[in-house]
Structures are given as C-alpha cells and as structure tokens.
C-alpha cells in the first residue's frame, strides 16, 4: 500500500538564488543556495512556512536566546536537523497505513468527497447539492499527486473555516491571519534564516518530552466532539506544540482508488493520483488556544483570546500597530513579541509578512498578503513614540467616520469609500511614522508632525467630498445662476461641507494636539 515519509521524501518545491527550481526534503532547508519555497498557490506557500516552522519548533527549539543566536550566526547542520526531525518520524508518515499525517487515526465510514474538497476555495457540499457553485465550479480539480495532497491537507487543517454541522474550524478559528517576521525585501536572505526568525525558545513546560498524540493528534484515536457533550480540547490538555499541528477535520484520503496521470495542481506525472477522500464531522474542537504566529484580540467581556481573522479589503495601516506590538485590545503574535525582547541589531531591517483567507462563513472570498514595516524604536520601553502613533490612528478612524457622514448627507455613499481612504492615506501615514521616529527625542517636533498629519487627513476628506459633491469645483460658489431646486441642492452640499469641517475640528484628538500650528480648514 502507498506510503512515504515526509521527512525523507523530496516533496517540497523550492527556488534557488540562481533561479532554478528543485524539490527537497525538510532537513535540506539549510542549503544556503535556497531562496524560497516555490509553490504555485499562495496558501500552499504560507502553509509550508508554517509546516517547517512547526517542525523546527517542535523538534529543534533552542534552549534560550543565546542558543538561538548561535544558530543564527553559525548556521545549522543538515545532520543535526535529520537527527532532530527523526523524533517525529512516525507522525510524518503519509499514505494508506495508519497513523498517517493529518488523517484520522480510525477507519472512517463518512461521506466520500472529491479531492478538490481539500482546497479551501472549493464549493462545499451544500453548494453542490443546491447547484449554487456559480463562481468556483465543481470538478476543476479531479486528481492530485501525493506531494500536493500532503500540503493541501495541512493547509485545510490549518485554515479550516466552518464546514457545516460538526465540521470544526481550525485551532485558531476559520481563516486566521498568520504574521511572520521576514528580512527586508531587497536583502538576499537564505530560506532557513527566514524560518529561524520565527522559531522561539521554549521553557520546560512547553518543550516536548515525547512525540505522541499530545503534539500530533493523528497518532491516536481522535478526541471527537459529538453532542451532547461537545467535548473541547484546551491548551492544558495537550502539549504547547500542538498549536502547529491542529487537526479539527476528520479526513481519510483514499489511496486505493488512485490513478495514473498528471496532477491537476502542479502538473507533474504520478502513478498515485488521489481522486477522493472520506470525511466525518465532530472532529477536535479547540478552545482558548494561542498560536505563536497569530495576533489576538482579547474579548473585553470574558477575557478570551480571539485570533485576528482575514477581513474584506485586507489589512490596512489601521491594523498595523496591533500586528507589531500591543494596541488597544490587540496583542501581536508571540513570535513578534519574543523578537522585540530579543532585540536584533538595529541596523538589521525586518518586515512583518501577514497573510490569510477572508472567509464569509464557509466561503473563501479572497486571499490577502501584506508586508508591514517593523521599527525597533517602537520596542523601546522608554519611548512614547507608540502613544503618538496611537493618537494618529485614532484620528484616522474618527476622520473616516466624518467623511462617511458627509457623503451620506448628499447621497454619495460608496462601498469602496473606506478601502480607498485607508489605501490612499497609507503612504503619508508611514512617512509620518518615519519622521516621528526621527524626532523621537524632540517633543516640539513630534507635535508639529501630528499637526501635519491632521492636515493631511483634512485635505484628503475635503478633496474627496468636493469631488463627489460638486461636478464643477466652482459650483459651491455659483448659486445665483441656477433654479431654486438646484440652489437648494447646492446649498445642502455647502452646509454638509461646512459641517464636515466643524466636526473634524471638534475631534478630541485634534484638541489633544498642542497648538503649535493653526489647522487650515479649507
């Protein structure tokens, strides 16, 4: 019966600095010539980062920051990784023989599903029954190779949205945002360093002692969640590293009904193309877990951490501060916080790669990726730069509401208004942040920059309003040459504009800024 080792098989596509593509086994990530993974799907690319970070974190986690830095500066030997990864040998077997990677330990007698169902954008069972798969059609993928099946299975378990009654969401909920620290874009950094940046030291309580079902749930009978008990798995009932290996879905790939041909995903020839799988509901129901690669919002009523999810329109600079530090009730991912404490050299520049699906219930609407800047100055406990940035963000959030109200008054609402606002003021915001950091020891200069930022926002919303309200920029001045109805319309638009300006200058955040400069009100 078909079986392969995800530790020994060369199944992960990578691209080298010279541009050629090859496949490697996990321990070969230490090859200094490898630049990145080479998946054709962005969700597979992001999932593979999490798979390798999880494997490193589970089997090769450093004792402390000193050991982390030793690896960072001296490199890692492939033989050391082979030895470490071997601890997870049983869990990394993939195929028909149980236990099998990310598949239910028991023989399932559930619903048979086309292999395309492993892809999160595939239409669900309900959509197929009701014939509502209008945009993403059924049968677009009929057979995939084992290499693609392994990463597709991991991707689904890691991002799992709600899938109907009893089909559980991922350990972080449906469509979590993942945030990874990355070197600056124009710096030729080998792949292993990108992975190692996101590995953290583990204390004795979190470090695995044995590599069993407490880490890899498919190594034993699934802790199911059927009613009426609706059993949940809490962090204290398993090892910390299960955060990387959550298995909410009960799935069994069909390795008996395989066929020969080309994979519908990667195009490679295979004699073991998988065409279907079985699934059963009421898999593991995770509660209160904190994944180290995801930021969380703390529920103010019950104090429960809720993973930040993908959202329509993607992340914008409004979300940035909570992704890299603590802002309002949002806390950055543990890996980001650890790196703040680690304090890498200030001359080494980093960015935060954020990615994830935006789900509407069980439907994948979009995949988003963002790169946010990371500034070491924001980690300085003696600096109040973060407070000034927080003030600027509050001003931005209140300003868009003022613009919304004005546009509603003149019946010029638009579903794209918010998205455009955050995107079109983004460059100016980051310029403000850079200038603020440069002036971090100059109180007068910082308030001057805040004043400039306020003016930038005011100028933006008045321009947007004027463009929407007055077909002719001079219309607001020409009232005597039009009929009475037109005069009333123009008068209404002028009144709404005046209210927009008044409301902006009434904002408490404007009043909080020292009167170092008079705000031009248009």
C-alpha positions, 0 to 999 in steps of 0.5 A: 500500500502507498506510503512515504515519509515526509521527512525523507521524501523530496516533496517540497518545491523550492527556488534557488538564488540562481533561479532554478527550481528543485524539490527537497526534503525538510532537513535540506532547508539549510542549503544556503543556495535556497531562496524560497519555497516555490509553490504555485498557490499562495496558501500552499506557500504560507502553509509550508512556512508554517509546516517547517516552522512547526517542525523546527519548533517542535523538534529543534527549539533552542534552549534560550536566546543565546542558543538561538543566536548561535544558530543564527550566526553559525548556521545549522547542520543538515545532520543535526536537523535529520537527527532532530526531525527523526523524533517525529518520524512516525507522525510524518508518515503519509499514505494508506497505513495508519497513523498517517499525517493529518488523517484520522487515526480510525477507519472512517465510514463518512461521506466520500468527497472529491479531492478538490474538497481539500482546497479551501476555495472549493464549493462545499457540499451544500453548494453542490447539492443546491447547484449554487457553485456559480463562481468556483465550479465543481470538478476543476480539480479531479486528481492530485499527486501525493506531494500536493495532497500532503500540503493541501491537507495541512493547509485545510487543517490549518485554515479550516473555516466552518464546514457545516454541522460538526465540521470544526474550524481550525485551532485558531478559528476559520481563516486566521491571519498568520504574521511572520517576521521576514528580512527586508525585501531587497536583502538576499536572505537564505530560506532557513534564516527566514524560518529561524526568525520565527522559531522561539525558545521554549521553557520546560513546560512547553518543550516536548518530552515525547512525540505522541498524540499530545503534539500530533493528534493523528497518532491516536484515536481522535478526541471527537466532539459529538453532542451532547457533550461537545467535548473541547480540547484546551491548551492544558490538555495537550502539549504547547506544540500542538498549536502547529499541528491542529487537526479539527477535520476528520479526513481519510484520503483514499489511496486505493482508488488512485490513478495514473496521470498528471496532477491537476495542481502542479502538473507533474506525472504520478502513478498515485493520483488521489481522486477522493477522500472520506470525511466525518464531522465532530472532529477536535474542537479547540478552545482558548488556544494561542498560536505563536504566529497569530495576533489576538484580540482579547474579548473585553467581556470574558477575557478570551483570546480571539485570533485576528481573522482575514477581513474584506479589503485586507489589512490596512495601516489601521491594523498595523500597530496591533500586528507589531506590538500591543494596541488597544485590545490587540496583542501581536503574535508571540513570535513578534513579541519574543523578537522585540525582547530579543532585540536584533541589531538595529541596523538589521531591517525586518518586515512583518509578512501577514497573510490569510483567507477572508472567509464569509462563513464557509466561503473563501472570498479572497486571499490577502498578503501584506508586508508591514514595516517593523521599527525597533524604536517602537520596542523601546520601553522608554519611548512614547513614540507608540502613544503618538502613533496611537493618537494618529490612528485614532484620528484616522478612524474618527476622520473616516467616520466624518467623511462617511457622514458627509457623503451620506448627507448628499447621497454619495455613499460608496462601498469602496469609500473606506478601502480607498481612504485607508489605501490612499492615506497609507503612504503619508501615514508611514512617512509620518511614522518615519519622521516621528521616529526621527524626532523621537527625542524632540517633543516640539517636533513630534507635535508639529508632525501630528499637526501635519498629519491632521492636515493631511487627513483634512485635505484628503476628506475635503478633496474627496467630498468636493469631488463627489459633491460638486461636478464643477469645483466652482459650483459651491460658489455659483448659486445665483445662476441656477433654479431654486431646486438646484440652489437648494441642492447646492446649498445642502452640499455647502452646509454638509461641507461646512459641517464636515469641517466643524466636526473634524475640528471638534475631534478630541484628538485634534484638541489633544494636539498642542497648538503649535500650528493653526489647522487650515480648514479649507 
